[in-house]
């Protein structure tokens, strides 16, 4: 069974916590402290509502809504928790992503979410109607953070966080 990554997106404190209790699954980041709450959990006393950043659980397939696809920049702070439950990817508002389309007669995904792809490595393959196979390679080394499957045109769009 393939599990989906979990997505947490920055929201106002009132969208996560009401009267000291979490109204939905969320993560609170205050300085170097992270508090992960499930719906109904009590807010720890040491959390300052004015100083903390609140990120609420969101449907992973809606990741693209938090990216300016024209400029490739994040529109909000986001935390991705990969299916292993241990690996987390932190994206800050303004972080630049590589947005790479995969279009062709048939498409094969090679790199999945959480995979690191190097500049010379293929992240996807496209087969033309004539049977030619073309391997797509990123312009920079980075980590795949989202793969959007476009339904109105059957192709994929990779969102890759480049390394500095």
C-alpha positions in Angstrom: 0.0 0.0 0.0 1.5 3.3 -1.1 0.9 6.0 1.5 0.7 9.7 0.7 2.9 12.4 2.2 1.2 14.6 4.8 1.0 18.4 4.1 0.9 21.1 6.7 0.3 24.7 5.6 0.7 28.0 7.5 -2.6 29.4 8.8 -3.8 31.8 11.5 -3.7 30.6 15.1 -7.5 30.6 15.3 -7.7 28.1 12.5 -5.8 25.5 14.6 -6.5 26.3 18.2 -9.7 27.4 19.9 -9.9 27.8 23.7 -6.6 26.1 24.2 -7.5 22.9 22.2 -6.5 21.9 18.7 -9.5 22.0 16.3 -7.5 20.0 13.7 -4.2 18.2 13.3 -1.5 20.9 13.2 2.2 21.7 13.9 3.2 24.7 15.9 6.7 26.2 15.4 8.0 28.7 18.0 11.7 29.4 17.6 13.5 26.1 17.6 10.5 24.3 19.2 8.0 22.1 17.3 4.8 20.9 18.8 2.7 18.4 16.8 -0.9 18.3 17.9 -3.8 16.1 16.9 -7.4 17.3 16.9 -8.5 17.7 20.6 -5.0 17.9 22.1 -4.3 20.6 24.6 -2.1 23.6 23.6 1.1 23.5 25.8 1.3 26.5 28.2 4.8 27.5 27.0 3.4 28.3 23.5 2.9 32.0 22.8 0.1 32.5 20.4 1.6 35.8 19.1 5.1 34.4 18.6 4.4 31.0 17.2 3.7 29.9 13.6 0.8 27.5 13.1 0.6 25.0 10.2 -2.6 23.0 9.7 -3.0 19.7 8.0 -4.1 20.0 4.4 -4.9 17.6 1.6 -1.6 16.7 0.0 -3.0 16.9 -3.5 -3.7 20.6 -3.0 0.1 21.4 -2.7 0.0 23.2 -6.0 -2.3 25.9 -4.5 0.5 27.1 -2.3 2.9 27.7 -5.2 3.0 30.7 -7.6 3.4 28.6 -10.7 4.4 31.7 -12.8 7.4 32.4 -10.6 7.9 29.0 -9.0 7.8 30.4 -5.5 6.1 29.2 -2.4 3.2 31.3 -1.3 3.2 30.0 2.3 5.3 28.1 4.8 4.8 24.4 4.4 5.9 21.2 6.0 5.8 17.9 4.1 6.0 14.7 6.1 7.0 11.8 3.9 5.3 8.4 4.1 8.1 7.0 6.3 6.8 9.4 9.0 10.4 10.5 9.9 11.5 12.6 7.0 10.3 16.1 6.8 10.8 18.8 4.2 10.4 22.4 5.3 9.5 25.0 2.6 9.4 28.7 3.5 7.3 31.4 1.8 9.4 32.7 -1.1 11.4 29.5 -1.6 12.0 28.9 -5.3 11.0 25.6 -6.9 11.8 24.1 -10.3 8.5 23.4 -12.0 9.2 20.8 -14.7 6.4 19.5 -17.0 6.4 15.9 -18.3 4.4 15.6 -21.5 4.3 13.0 -24.2 2.5 10.0 -25.6 3.3 7.8 -22.6 5.0 9.0 -19.4 7.0 7.0 -16.9 7.8 8.4 -13.4 11.3 7.5 -12.3 11.7 9.8 -9.2 9.0 10.0 -6.6 8.3 12.5 -3.9 11.2 12.7 -1.4 13.7 11.4 -3.9 16.8 13.5 -4.5 17.6 13.9 -8.2 21.0 15.0 -9.5 21.5 17.3 -12.4 22.4 14.4 -14.8 19.9 11.9 -13.5 16.6 11.2 -15.2 13.5 12.0 -13.1 11.0 10.9 -15.8 10.9 9.3 -19.2 8.6 10.1 -22.1 7.9 7.8 -25.0 6.8 9.4 -28.3 4.2 8.0 -30.7 7.1 6.7 -32.8 8.4 4.7 -29.9 11.4 7.0 -29.1 12.2 7.3 -25.4 13.4 10.6 -24.0 14.7 10.9 -20.5 14.0 14.2 -18.6 16.8 15.6 -16.4 16.6 18.5 -14.0 18.7 21.6 -14.7 19.9 21.5 -11.0 20.2 18.9 -8.3 17.2 18.9 -6.0 14.5 17.0 -4.1 11.1 16.1 -5.5 8.4 17.7 -3.3 5.3 17.2 -5.4 4.1 15.5 -8.6 0.9 17.0 -10.0 -1.1 14.8 -12.3 -3.0 17.2 -14.6 -6.3 15.6 -15.5 -7.5 17.8 -18.4 -4.3 17.1 -20.3 -2.8 13.7 -19.3 0.7 14.8 -18.1 2.6 15.4 -15.0 4.3 18.4 -13.5 7.3 17.9 -11.1 7.9 20.4 -8.3 11.6 20.1 -7.3 13.3 22.0 -4.5 16.8 22.8 -5.8 19.8 22.5 -3.5 21.8 25.7 -2.9 
